[in-house]
């Protein structure tokens, strides 16, 4: 609903079905809780860059 919103999911579920469904629904990144901290930060920075590009 908001064009300046990027959705990242941080989850404990590594089921491919959940990730696939989330991506179909417009989630920009699907990360596991076991992801390395720098991967989480990189995903947030990519989301920020996409928001800035939309402006």
C-alpha positions in Angstrom: 0.0 0.0 0.0 2.9 2.3 0.6 5.3 2.6 -2.3 8.2 3.6 0.0 8.0 0.4 2.1 10.4 -2.5 1.8 9.7 -5.6 3.7 12.4 -7.9 5.1 11.5 -11.1 6.8 13.8 -12.4 9.6 12.5 -15.9 10.5 13.4 -19.2 12.0 11.5 -21.1 9.3 13.8 -22.3 6.6 10.9 -24.0 4.7 11.2 -23.1 1.0 7.4 -22.8 0.7 7.4 -19.9 3.2 10.2 -18.1 1.4 8.5 -18.6 -2.0 5.2 -17.3 -0.8 6.8 -14.3 0.9 8.6 -13.4 -2.3 5.4 -13.7 -4.3 3.7 -11.3 -1.9 6.4 -8.7 -2.5 8.8 -9.3 0.3 12.2 -7.9 -0.8 14.3 -10.3 1.3 13.8 -13.4 3.4 16.5 -14.0 5.9 16.9 -16.8 8.5 17.7 -15.9 12.1 20.9 -17.9 11.7 22.0 -15.4 9.0 25.3 -13.7 9.7 24.9 -10.2 11.1 26.6 -8.6 8.2 24.2 -10.3 5.8 21.3 -8.8 7.7 22.9 -5.4 7.6 23.5 -5.7 3.8 19.9 -6.7 3.3 18.8 -3.6 5.2 21.1 -1.4 3.2 19.8 -2.8 -0.1 16.2 -2.1 1.1 17.3 1.5 1.9 18.8 1.9 -1.5 15.6 0.7 -3.2 13.6 3.2 -1.2 15.9 6.0 -2.1 15.7 5.0 -5.8 11.9 5.2 -5.7 12.0 8.7 -4.4 
